[in-house]
Amino acid sequence: MEATVGALAERLNGRVVGNVETTVTGLAPLSDSVPGDLTFLGEDTKLRELANCSAAAVLISTARESELSDSQRESLTLIVVDDAQDAFLSLLAETRPQRSRPDFGCSPAAVIAESASIGTGTNVFPTAVIGDDVVIGENCDIHPGVVIGAGCRIGDGVTLHPRVVLYSDVEIGNRVILHAGAVIGADGFGYRFRNGRFEKVPQLGTVRIEDDVEVGANATIDRAAIDATVVGQGTKIDNLVMVAHNCQIGKHNAFASQVGIAGSCSTGDYVRAGGQVGVGDHINIGTGASLAAGSGFHKDVPAGETWAGYPARPMEEASRVLMVQNKLPEMRSTVKSLEKQVAQLTEQLDELKSHATADAA
C-alpha cells in the first residue's frame, strides 16, 4: 500500500495530528514497525512502548490521545480515531484479503449417507464422512477428514475444519467454527469402582453448542451422561481446552489454551479463564468472574470477582499470599537465626539456674 496520512485519515474518519503529507507504505504492529509503516496503539499497550517508535504514523483512539505527553505529540504523526485497533484491522483486511469460499457442493470423494440432508451452498470436501440421518444447514464448509456421526444436527454457516469429529447426535448451532482436530461428543469420563474394577457409566446424553461459538484446535467437549453438555452462545474456546461431561457453559465466555473444566461444572455469562486454569468438578463460576492463568479452583467463585492462585482465592488475598511466599527464603534465614539465639539463651539460663542452686546449697 502507499497513501498519505491525510488520505488514510479521511478514509477512516480520523483526525491528523502532525504532517498530513507523510507517506505510509506498510502496516505493522507497534513492536515491529519501521519507517514507512502505519501502526496502532492498543487499549492495553503501555505508552512507554512509543518511545522507540519509528513508524510513519500511529493510529490512536480519542480516549488515549489525552494520555500523551507534549513531547510525544511533537515527535509522532498521529491519526486519531474512535477505535485504533478496528481502524488498523480494516486497513489490514484491504491489503490482505481472505480467500473466498469455494462453491462446489459435495465432493464425490466424500462419504455421505443416503439419509443425510445437506443444505444449499454447503461444501463437503473430499474424504469427509457424514453418517445416517445427519442434517446440515446452508452455506457450511465441511473440510477433508471431518467425521460427522449419525443423527447430528448442524445449523447454517458452520465451518468444520479438517479432522473435526462429531460423535453421534451432537447439536451445533449457526455460524459455529470448529478448528482442526476438535472432538465434540466423546464419552464423558464416568466410571464406578466396584468389586475391584472400574465399571463404565453409560454416557447417554449429548452436546449442544449454541450460535456463534468458536472452538480451537484439538479441544474436546464431552457428552453428558443423561442430558446435554452445553456451550452457550458466543463463547470462545482456545486450542487444547477440555470441557468435561455435564458442564453448562454460559454465554460469551472466553477460555484460553489448556483450560480444563471437570464434570458437572457451570459458568455464568462473560466468564474469562486464563491459560492452564483447572476447575474441579461440580464448581460454579459466577457471571462476569475472571480466573487468573495457572490457577486451580476447588470451590465456587462469586459473580464479578477475580480469583488467582492454587488453591485459588480472591485476587487481593492471593496477592498477599504471594508477597509472603516471596519472603519465605528471608524468613527462613531469620527463623534459623532466632532458633540459634534461643538455644544460646536457653543454655545461659540453664547455667544461671545451676549457679543459683549451688549458691543456695
Contacts in CASP RR format, 6 or more apart in sequence:
PFRMAT RR
TARGET T0000
AUTHOR 0000-0000-0000
METHOD contacts of the structure
MODEL  1
MEATVGALAERLNGRVVGNVETTVTGLAPLSDSVPGDLTFLGEDTKLREL
ANCSAAAVLISTARESELSDSQRESLTLIVVDDAQDAFLSLLAETRPQRS
RPDFGCSPAAVIAESASIGTGTNVFPTAVIGDDVVIGENCDIHPGVVIGA
GCRIGDGVTLHPRVVLYSDVEIGNRVILHAGAVIGADGFGYRFRNGRFEK
VPQLGTVRIEDDVEVGANATIDRAAIDATVVGQGTKIDNLVMVAHNCQIG
KHNAFASQVGIAGSCSTGDYVRAGGQVGVGDHINIGTGASLAAGSGFHKD
VPAGETWAGYPARPMEEASRVLMVQNKLPEMRSTVKSLEKQVAQLTEQLD
ELKSHATADAA
1 24 0 8 1.000
1 25 0 8 1.000
1 26 0 8 1.000
1 27 0 8 1.000
1 91 0 8 1.000
1 94 0 8 1.000
1 95 0 8 1.000
2 23 0 8 1.000
2 24 0 8 1.000
2 25 0 8 1.000
3 23 0 8 1.000
3 24 0 8 1.000
4 20 0 8 1.000
4 21 0 8 1.000
4 22 0 8 1.000
4 23 0 8 1.000
4 24 0 8 1.000
5 16 0 8 1.000
5 18 0 8 1.000
5 19 0 8 1.000
5 20 0 8 1.000
5 21 0 8 1.000
5 22 0 8 1.000
5 23 0 8 1.000
5 24 0 8 1.000
5 38 0 8 1.000
5 56 0 8 1.000
5 57 0 8 1.000
5 77 0 8 1.000
5 79 0 8 1.000
6 16 0 8 1.000
6 20 0 8 1.000
6 21 0 8 1.000
6 79 0 8 1.000
8 24 0 8 1.000
8 38 0 8 1.000
8 57 0 8 1.000
8 79 0 8 1.000
8 91 0 8 1.000
9 15 0 8 1.000
9 16 0 8 1.000
9 20 0 8 1.000
9 79 0 8 1.000
12 59 0 8 1.000
12 79 0 8 1.000
12 81 0 8 1.000
12 87 0 8 1.000
12 90 0 8 1.000
12 91 0 8 1.000
13 81 0 8 1.000
13 82 0 8 1.000
14 79 0 8 1.000
14 80 0 8 1.000
14 81 0 8 1.000
14 87 0 8 1.000
15 79 0 8 1.000
15 80 0 8 1.000
15 81 0 8 1.000
16 77 0 8 1.000
16 78 0 8 1.000
16 79 0 8 1.000
16 80 0 8 1.000
17 65 0 8 1.000
17 73 0 8 1.000
17 76 0 8 1.000
17 77 0 8 1.000
17 78 0 8 1.000
17 79 0 8 1.000
17 80 0 8 1.000
18 76 0 8 1.000
18 77 0 8 1.000
18 78 0 8 1.000
19 77 0 8 1.000
22 56 0 8 1.000
22 57 0 8 1.000
22 77 0 8 1.000
23 36 0 8 1.000
23 56 0 8 1.000
24 36 0 8 1.000
24 37 0 8 1.000
24 38 0 8 1.000
24 56 0 8 1.000
24 57 0 8 1.000
25 36 0 8 1.000
25 37 0 8 1.000
25 56 0 8 1.000
26 36 0 8 1.000
26 37 0 8 1.000
26 38 0 8 1.000
26 95 0 8 1.000
27 37 0 8 1.000
27 38 0 8 1.000
27 39 0 8 1.000
27 88 0 8 1.000
27 91 0 8 1.000
27 92 0 8 1.000
27 95 0 8 1.000
28 34 0 8 1.000
28 37 0 8 1.000
28 38 0 8 1.000
28 39 0 8 1.000
28 55 0 8 1.000
29 39 0 8 1.000
29 40 0 8 1.000
30 39 0 8 1.000
30 40 0 8 1.000
30 41 0 8 1.000
30 42 0 8 1.000
30 45 0 8 1.000
30 49 0 8 1.000
30 50 0 8 1.000
30 53 0 8 1.000
30 55 0 8 1.000
30 58 0 8 1.000
31 49 0 8 1.000
33 39 0 8 1.000
33 53 0 8 1.000
33 54 0 8 1.000
33 55 0 8 1.000
34 54 0 8 1.000
34 55 0 8 1.000
35 54 0 8 1.000
35 55 0 8 1.000
35 56 0 8 1.000
36 55 0 8 1.000
36 56 0 8 1.000
37 55 0 8 1.000
37 56 0 8 1.000
38 55 0 8 1.000
38 56 0 8 1.000
38 57 0 8 1.000
38 58 0 8 1.000
38 59 0 8 1.000
38 79 0 8 1.000
38 88 0 8 1.000
38 91 0 8 1.000
39 53 0 8 1.000
39 55 0 8 1.000
39 57 0 8 1.000
39 58 0 8 1.000
39 59 0 8 1.000
39 88 0 8 1.000
40 58 0 8 1.000
40 59 0 8 1.000
40 60 0 8 1.000
40 84 0 8 1.000
40 85 0 8 1.000
40 87 0 8 1.000
40 88 0 8 1.000
41 47 0 8 1.000
41 49 0 8 1.000
41 50 0 8 1.000
41 58 0 8 1.000
41 59 0 8 1.000
41 60 0 8 1.000
41 61 0 8 1.000
41 64 0 8 1.000
41 84 0 8 1.000
42 61 0 8 1.000
42 64 0 8 1.000
42 84 0 8 1.000
42 85 0 8 1.000
43 61 0 8 1.000
43 64 0 8 1.000
43 84 0 8 1.000
43 85 0 8 1.000
47 67 0 8 1.000
47 68 0 8 1.000
47 72 0 8 1.000
50 58 0 8 1.000
50 72 0 8 1.000
50 76 0 8 1.000
53 76 0 8 1.000
56 77 0 8 1.000
57 76 0 8 1.000
57 77 0 8 1.000
57 78 0 8 1.000
57 79 0 8 1.000
58 76 0 8 1.000
58 77 0 8 1.000
58 78 0 8 1.000
58 79 0 8 1.000
59 78 0 8 1.000
59 79 0 8 1.000
59 81 0 8 1.000
59 84 0 8 1.000
59 87 0 8 1.000
59 88 0 8 1.000
60 68 0 8 1.000
60 78 0 8 1.000
60 79 0 8 1.000
60 80 0 8 1.000
60 81 0 8 1.000
60 84 0 8 1.000
61 80 0 8 1.000
61 81 0 8 1.000
61 82 0 8 1.000
61 83 0 8 1.000
61 84 0 8 1.000
62 80 0 8 1.000
62 81 0 8 1.000
62 82 0 8 1.000
64 84 0 8 1.000
65 78 0 8 1.000
65 80 0 8 1.000
68 76 0 8 1.000
79 87 0 8 1.000
81 87 0 8 1.000
101 123 0 8 1.000
101 139 0 8 1.000
101 141 0 8 1.000
102 123 0 8 1.000
103 121 0 8 1.000
103 123 0 8 1.000
104 123 0 8 1.000
105 121 0 8 1.000
105 122 0 8 1.000
105 123 0 8 1.000
105 124 0 8 1.000
106 112 0 8 1.000
106 118 0 8 1.000
106 122 0 8 1.000
106 123 0 8 1.000
106 124 0 8 1.000
107 123 0 8 1.000
107 124 0 8 1.000
107 125 0 8 1.000
107 126 0 8 1.000
107 128 0 8 1.000
109 126 0 8 1.000
109 127 0 8 1.000
110 124 0 8 1.000
110 125 0 8 1.000
110 126 0 8 1.000
110 127 0 8 1.000
110 128 0 8 1.000
110 129 0 8 1.000
110 130 0 8 1.000
110 142 0 8 1.000
111 127 0 8 1.000
111 128 0 8 1.000
111 129 0 8 1.000
111 130 0 8 1.000
112 118 0 8 1.000
112 124 0 8 1.000
112 128 0 8 1.000
112 130 0 8 1.000
112 131 0 8 1.000
113 130 0 8 1.000
113 131 0 8 1.000
113 132 0 8 1.000
113 133 0 8 1.000
113 134 0 8 1.000
113 150 0 8 1.000
115 131 0 8 1.000
115 132 0 8 1.000
115 133 0 8 1.000
115 134 0 8 1.000
116 130 0 8 1.000
116 131 0 8 1.000
116 132 0 8 1.000
116 133 0 8 1.000
116 134 0 8 1.000
116 135 0 8 1.000
116 136 0 8 1.000
117 134 0 8 1.000
117 135 0 8 1.000
117 136 0 8 1.000
118 124 0 8 1.000
118 130 0 8 1.000
118 136 0 8 1.000
118 137 0 8 1.000
119 136 0 8 1.000
119 137 0 8 1.000
119 138 0 8 1.000
119 140 0 8 1.000
120 138 0 8 1.000
120 139 0 8 1.000
121 138 0 8 1.000
121 139 0 8 1.000
121 140 0 8 1.000
122 136 0 8 1.000
122 137 0 8 1.000
122 138 0 8 1.000
122 139 0 8 1.000
122 140 0 8 1.000
122 141 0 8 1.000
122 142 0 8 1.000
123 140 0 8 1.000
123 141 0 8 1.000
123 142 0 8 1.000
124 130 0 8 1.000
124 142 0 8 1.000
125 141 0 8 1.000
125 142 0 8 1.000
125 143 0 8 1.000
125 144 0 8 1.000
125 145 0 8 1.000
125 146 0 8 1.000
126 144 0 8 1.000
127 144 0 8 1.000
127 145 0 8 1.000
128 142 0 8 1.000
128 143 0 8 1.000
128 144 0 8 1.000
128 145 0 8 1.000
128 146 0 8 1.000
128 147 0 8 1.000
128 148 0 8 1.000
129 145 0 8 1.000
129 146 0 8 1.000
129 147 0 8 1.000
129 148 0 8 1.000
130 136 0 8 1.000
130 142 0 8 1.000
130 148 0 8 1.000
130 149 0 8 1.000
131 148 0 8 1.000
131 149 0 8 1.000
131 150 0 8 1.000
131 151 0 8 1.000
131 152 0 8 1.000
132 150 0 8 1.000
132 151 0 8 1.000
133 150 0 8 1.000
133 151 0 8 1.000
134 148 0 8 1.000
134 149 0 8 1.000
134 150 0 8 1.000
134 151 0 8 1.000
134 152 0 8 1.000
134 153 0 8 1.000
134 154 0 8 1.000
135 151 0 8 1.000
135 152 0 8 1.000
135 153 0 8 1.000
135 154 0 8 1.000
136 142 0 8 1.000
136 148 0 8 1.000
136 154 0 8 1.000
136 155 0 8 1.000
136 158 0 8 1.000
137 154 0 8 1.000
137 155 0 8 1.000
137 156 0 8 1.000
137 157 0 8 1.000
137 158 0 8 1.000
138 156 0 8 1.000
138 157 0 8 1.000
139 156 0 8 1.000
139 157 0 8 1.000
140 154 0 8 1.000
140 155 0 8 1.000
140 156 0 8 1.000
140 157 0 8 1.000
140 158 0 8 1.000
140 159 0 8 1.000
140 160 0 8 1.000
141 157 0 8 1.000
141 158 0 8 1.000
141 159 0 8 1.000
141 160 0 8 1.000
142 148 0 8 1.000
142 160 0 8 1.000
143 159 0 8 1.000
143 160 0 8 1.000
143 161 0 8 1.000
143 162 0 8 1.000
143 164 0 8 1.000
144 162 0 8 1.000
145 162 0 8 1.000
145 163 0 8 1.000
145 164 0 8 1.000
146 160 0 8 1.000
146 161 0 8 1.000
146 162 0 8 1.000
146 163 0 8 1.000
146 164 0 8 1.000
146 165 0 8 1.000
146 166 0 8 1.000
147 164 0 8 1.000
147 165 0 8 1.000
147 166 0 8 1.000
148 154 0 8 1.000
148 160 0 8 1.000
148 166 0 8 1.000
149 166 0 8 1.000
149 167 0 8 1.000
149 168 0 8 1.000
149 169 0 8 1.000
149 170 0 8 1.000
150 168 0 8 1.000
150 169 0 8 1.000
151 168 0 8 1.000
151 169 0 8 1.000
152 166 0 8 1.000
152 168 0 8 1.000
152 169 0 8 1.000
152 170 0 8 1.000
152 171 0 8 1.000
152 172 0 8 1.000
153 170 0 8 1.000
153 171 0 8 1.000
153 172 0 8 1.000
154 160 0 8 1.000
154 166 0 8 1.000
154 172 0 8 1.000
154 173 0 8 1.000
154 176 0 8 1.000
155 172 0 8 1.000
155 173 0 8 1.000
155 174 0 8 1.000
155 176 0 8 1.000
156 174 0 8 1.000
156 175 0 8 1.000
157 174 0 8 1.000
157 175 0 8 1.000
157 176 0 8 1.000
158 172 0 8 1.000
158 173 0 8 1.000
158 174 0 8 1.000
158 175 0 8 1.000
158 176 0 8 1.000
158 177 0 8 1.000
158 178 0 8 1.000
159 176 0 8 1.000
159 177 0 8 1.000
159 178 0 8 1.000
160 166 0 8 1.000
160 178 0 8 1.000
161 177 0 8 1.000
161 178 0 8 1.000
161 179 0 8 1.000
161 180 0 8 1.000
161 181 0 8 1.000
161 182 0 8 1.000
161 217 0 8 1.000
162 180 0 8 1.000
162 181 0 8 1.000
163 180 0 8 1.000
163 181 0 8 1.000
164 178 0 8 1.000
164 179 0 8 1.000
164 180 0 8 1.000
164 181 0 8 1.000
164 182 0 8 1.000
164 183 0 8 1.000
164 184 0 8 1.000
165 181 0 8 1.000
165 182 0 8 1.000
165 183 0 8 1.000
165 184 0 8 1.000
165 186 0 8 1.000
166 172 0 8 1.000
166 184 0 8 1.000
166 185 0 8 1.000
167 183 0 8 1.000
167 184 0 8 1.000
167 185 0 8 1.000
167 186 0 8 1.000
167 207 0 8 1.000
167 223 0 8 1.000
169 205 0 8 1.000
169 206 0 8 1.000
170 184 0 8 1.000
170 185 0 8 1.000
170 206 0 8 1.000
170 207 0 8 1.000
170 208 0 8 1.000
170 209 0 8 1.000
170 223 0 8 1.000
171 206 0 8 1.000
171 207 0 8 1.000
171 208 0 8 1.000
171 209 0 8 1.000
171 228 0 8 1.000
172 178 0 8 1.000
172 184 0 8 1.000
172 209 0 8 1.000
173 209 0 8 1.000
173 210 0 8 1.000
173 211 0 8 1.000
173 213 0 8 1.000
174 211 0 8 1.000
174 212 0 8 1.000
175 211 0 8 1.000
175 212 0 8 1.000
176 209 0 8 1.000
176 211 0 8 1.000
176 212 0 8 1.000
176 213 0 8 1.000
176 214 0 8 1.000
176 215 0 8 1.000
177 213 0 8 1.000
177 214 0 8 1.000
177 215 0 8 1.000
178 184 0 8 1.000
178 214 0 8 1.000
178 215 0 8 1.000
178 216 0 8 1.000
179 214 0 8 1.000
179 215 0 8 1.000
179 216 0 8 1.000
179 217 0 8 1.000
179 219 0 8 1.000
179 239 0 8 1.000
180 217 0 8 1.000
180 218 0 8 1.000
181 217 0 8 1.000
181 218 0 8 1.000
182 215 0 8 1.000
182 216 0 8 1.000
182 217 0 8 1.000
182 218 0 8 1.000
182 219 0 8 1.000
182 220 0 8 1.000
182 221 0 8 1.000
183 218 0 8 1.000
183 219 0 8 1.000
183 220 0 8 1.000
183 221 0 8 1.000
184 207 0 8 1.000
184 209 0 8 1.000
184 215 0 8 1.000
184 220 0 8 1.000
184 221 0 8 1.000
185 206 0 8 1.000
185 207 0 8 1.000
185 221 0 8 1.000
185 222 0 8 1.000
185 223 0 8 1.000
185 229 0 8 1.000
186 220 0 8 1.000
186 222 0 8 1.000
186 223 0 8 1.000
187 200 0 8 1.000
187 203 0 8 1.000
187 222 0 8 1.000
187 223 0 8 1.000
187 245 0 8 1.000
188 203 0 8 1.000
188 222 0 8 1.000
188 223 0 8 1.000
188 224 0 8 1.000
188 225 0 8 1.000
188 244 0 8 1.000
188 245 0 8 1.000
189 222 0 8 1.000
189 244 0 8 1.000
189 245 0 8 1.000
189 263 0 8 1.000
190 200 0 8 1.000
190 201 0 8 1.000
190 203 0 8 1.000
190 225 0 8 1.000
190 245 0 8 1.000
191 198 0 8 1.000
191 199 0 8 1.000
191 200 0 8 1.000
191 201 0 8 1.000
192 198 0 8 1.000
192 199 0 8 1.000
192 201 0 8 1.000
193 199 0 8 1.000
201 225 0 8 1.000
202 225 0 8 1.000
203 222 0 8 1.000
203 223 0 8 1.000
203 224 0 8 1.000
203 225 0 8 1.000
203 245 0 8 1.000
204 225 0 8 1.000
204 226 0 8 1.000
205 223 0 8 1.000
205 224 0 8 1.000
205 225 0 8 1.000
205 226 0 8 1.000
205 227 0 8 1.000
205 228 0 8 1.000
206 223 0 8 1.000
206 224 0 8 1.000
206 227 0 8 1.000
206 228 0 8 1.000
206 229 0 8 1.000
207 221 0 8 1.000
207 222 0 8 1.000
207 223 0 8 1.000
207 224 0 8 1.000
207 228 0 8 1.000
207 229 0 8 1.000
207 230 0 8 1.000
207 231 0 8 1.000
208 228 0 8 1.000
208 229 0 8 1.000
208 230 0 8 1.000
208 231 0 8 1.000
209 215 0 8 1.000
209 221 0 8 1.000
209 230 0 8 1.000
209 231 0 8 1.000
209 232 0 8 1.000
210 230 0 8 1.000
210 231 0 8 1.000
210 232 0 8 1.000
210 233 0 8 1.000
210 234 0 8 1.000
210 235 0 8 1.000
210 251 0 8 1.000
211 233 0 8 1.000
211 234 0 8 1.000
212 233 0 8 1.000
212 234 0 8 1.000
213 231 0 8 1.000
213 232 0 8 1.000
213 233 0 8 1.000
213 234 0 8 1.000
213 235 0 8 1.000
213 236 0 8 1.000
213 237 0 8 1.000
214 234 0 8 1.000
214 235 0 8 1.000
214 236 0 8 1.000
214 237 0 8 1.000
215 221 0 8 1.000
215 231 0 8 1.000
215 237 0 8 1.000
215 241 0 8 1.000
216 237 0 8 1.000
216 238 0 8 1.000
216 239 0 8 1.000
216 240 0 8 1.000
216 241 0 8 1.000
217 239 0 8 1.000
217 240 0 8 1.000
218 239 0 8 1.000
218 240 0 8 1.000
219 237 0 8 1.000
219 238 0 8 1.000
219 239 0 8 1.000
219 240 0 8 1.000
219 241 0 8 1.000
219 242 0 8 1.000
219 243 0 8 1.000
220 241 0 8 1.000
220 242 0 8 1.000
220 243 0 8 1.000
221 229 0 8 1.000
221 231 0 8 1.000
221 237 0 8 1.000
221 243 0 8 1.000
222 229 0 8 1.000
222 243 0 8 1.000
222 244 0 8 1.000
222 245 0 8 1.000
223 229 0 8 1.000
223 245 0 8 1.000
224 245 0 8 1.000
224 246 0 8 1.000
225 245 0 8 1.000
225 246 0 8 1.000
226 246 0 8 1.000
227 246 0 8 1.000
229 243 0 8 1.000
229 244 0 8 1.000
229 245 0 8 1.000
229 246 0 8 1.000
229 247 0 8 1.000
229 248 0 8 1.000
230 247 0 8 1.000
230 248 0 8 1.000
230 249 0 8 1.000
230 250 0 8 1.000
231 237 0 8 1.000
231 243 0 8 1.000
231 249 0 8 1.000
231 250 0 8 1.000
232 249 0 8 1.000
232 250 0 8 1.000
232 251 0 8 1.000
232 252 0 8 1.000
232 253 0 8 1.000
233 251 0 8 1.000
233 252 0 8 1.000
234 251 0 8 1.000
234 252 0 8 1.000
235 249 0 8 1.000
235 250 0 8 1.000
235 251 0 8 1.000
235 252 0 8 1.000
235 253 0 8 1.000
235 254 0 8 1.000
235 255 0 8 1.000
236 253 0 8 1.000
236 254 0 8 1.000
236 255 0 8 1.000
237 243 0 8 1.000
237 255 0 8 1.000
237 259 0 8 1.000
238 255 0 8 1.000
238 256 0 8 1.000
238 257 0 8 1.000
238 258 0 8 1.000
238 259 0 8 1.000
238 275 0 8 1.000
239 257 0 8 1.000
240 257 0 8 1.000
240 258 0 8 1.000
241 255 0 8 1.000
241 256 0 8 1.000
241 257 0 8 1.000
241 258 0 8 1.000
241 259 0 8 1.000
241 260 0 8 1.000
241 261 0 8 1.000
242 259 0 8 1.000
242 260 0 8 1.000
242 261 0 8 1.000
243 249 0 8 1.000
243 260 0 8 1.000
243 261 0 8 1.000
244 260 0 8 1.000
244 261 0 8 1.000
244 262 0 8 1.000
244 263 0 8 1.000
244 264 0 8 1.000
244 265 0 8 1.000
244 281 0 8 1.000
245 263 0 8 1.000
245 264 0 8 1.000
246 263 0 8 1.000
246 264 0 8 1.000
247 261 0 8 1.000
247 263 0 8 1.000
247 264 0 8 1.000
247 265 0 8 1.000
247 266 0 8 1.000
248 265 0 8 1.000
248 266 0 8 1.000
248 267 0 8 1.000
249 261 0 8 1.000
249 266 0 8 1.000
249 267 0 8 1.000
250 266 0 8 1.000
250 267 0 8 1.000
250 268 0 8 1.000
250 269 0 8 1.000
250 271 0 8 1.000
251 268 0 8 1.000
251 269 0 8 1.000
251 270 0 8 1.000
252 269 0 8 1.000
252 270 0 8 1.000
253 267 0 8 1.000
253 268 0 8 1.000
253 269 0 8 1.000
253 270 0 8 1.000
253 271 0 8 1.000
253 272 0 8 1.000
253 273 0 8 1.000
254 271 0 8 1.000
254 272 0 8 1.000
254 273 0 8 1.000
255 261 0 8 1.000
255 272 0 8 1.000
255 273 0 8 1.000
255 274 0 8 1.000
255 275 0 8 1.000
255 277 0 8 1.000
256 273 0 8 1.000
256 274 0 8 1.000
256 275 0 8 1.000
256 277 0 8 1.000
256 293 0 8 1.000
257 275 0 8 1.000
257 276 0 8 1.000
258 275 0 8 1.000
258 276 0 8 1.000
259 273 0 8 1.000
259 274 0 8 1.000
259 275 0 8 1.000
259 276 0 8 1.000
259 277 0 8 1.000
259 278 0 8 1.000
259 279 0 8 1.000
260 277 0 8 1.000
260 278 0 8 1.000
260 279 0 8 1.000
261 278 0 8 1.000
261 279 0 8 1.000
261 280 0 8 1.000
262 278 0 8 1.000
262 279 0 8 1.000
262 280 0 8 1.000
262 281 0 8 1.000
262 282 0 8 1.000
262 283 0 8 1.000
263 280 0 8 1.000
263 281 0 8 1.000
263 282 0 8 1.000
264 281 0 8 1.000
264 282 0 8 1.000
265 279 0 8 1.000
265 280 0 8 1.000
265 281 0 8 1.000
265 282 0 8 1.000
265 283 0 8 1.000
265 284 0 8 1.000
265 285 0 8 1.000
266 283 0 8 1.000
266 284 0 8 1.000
266 285 0 8 1.000
267 284 0 8 1.000
267 285 0 8 1.000
267 286 0 8 1.000
267 289 0 8 1.000
268 285 0 8 1.000
268 286 0 8 1.000
268 287 0 8 1.000
268 288 0 8 1.000
268 289 0 8 1.000
268 303 0 8 1.000
269 287 0 8 1.000
269 288 0 8 1.000
270 287 0 8 1.000
270 288 0 8 1.000
271 285 0 8 1.000
271 286 0 8 1.000
271 287 0 8 1.000
271 288 0 8 1.000
271 289 0 8 1.000
271 290 0 8 1.000
271 291 0 8 1.000
272 288 0 8 1.000
272 289 0 8 1.000
272 290 0 8 1.000
272 291 0 8 1.000
273 279 0 8 1.000
273 290 0 8 1.000
273 291 0 8 1.000
274 291 0 8 1.000
274 292 0 8 1.000
274 293 0 8 1.000
274 294 0 8 1.000
275 293 0 8 1.000
275 294 0 8 1.000
276 293 0 8 1.000
276 294 0 8 1.000
277 291 0 8 1.000
277 292 0 8 1.000
277 293 0 8 1.000
277 294 0 8 1.000
277 295 0 8 1.000
277 296 0 8 1.000
277 297 0 8 1.000
278 294 0 8 1.000
278 295 0 8 1.000
278 296 0 8 1.000
278 297 0 8 1.000
279 285 0 8 1.000
279 291 0 8 1.000
279 296 0 8 1.000
279 297 0 8 1.000
280 296 0 8 1.000
280 297 0 8 1.000
280 298 0 8 1.000
283 297 0 8 1.000
283 298 0 8 1.000
283 299 0 8 1.000
283 300 0 8 1.000
283 301 0 8 1.000
284 300 0 8 1.000
284 301 0 8 1.000
285 291 0 8 1.000
285 297 0 8 1.000
285 300 0 8 1.000
285 301 0 8 1.000
286 300 0 8 1.000
286 301 0 8 1.000
286 302 0 8 1.000
286 303 0 8 1.000
286 304 0 8 1.000
287 303 0 8 1.000
287 304 0 8 1.000
288 303 0 8 1.000
288 304 0 8 1.000
289 301 0 8 1.000
289 302 0 8 1.000
289 303 0 8 1.000
289 304 0 8 1.000
289 305 0 8 1.000
289 306 0 8 1.000
289 307 0 8 1.000
290 304 0 8 1.000
290 305 0 8 1.000
290 306 0 8 1.000
290 307 0 8 1.000
291 297 0 8 1.000
291 301 0 8 1.000
291 306 0 8 1.000
291 307 0 8 1.000
291 308 0 8 1.000
291 312 0 8 1.000
292 306 0 8 1.000
292 307 0 8 1.000
292 308 0 8 1.000
292 309 0 8 1.000
292 312 0 8 1.000
292 315 0 8 1.000
292 318 0 8 1.000
294 309 0 8 1.000
294 310 0 8 1.000
295 307 0 8 1.000
295 308 0 8 1.000
295 309 0 8 1.000
295 310 0 8 1.000
295 312 0 8 1.000
296 309 0 8 1.000
296 310 0 8 1.000
296 311 0 8 1.000
296 312 0 8 1.000
297 307 0 8 1.000
297 311 0 8 1.000
297 312 0 8 1.000
298 311 0 8 1.000
298 312 0 8 1.000
299 311 0 8 1.000
301 307 0 8 1.000
301 312 0 8 1.000
305 314 0 8 1.000
305 315 0 8 1.000
306 314 0 8 1.000
306 315 0 8 1.000
307 313 0 8 1.000
307 314 0 8 1.000
307 315 0 8 1.000
307 318 0 8 1.000
308 315 0 8 1.000
308 318 0 8 1.000
308 319 0 8 1.000
309 318 0 8 1.000
309 321 0 8 1.000
309 322 0 8 1.000
312 318 0 8 1.000
313 321 0 8 1.000
END
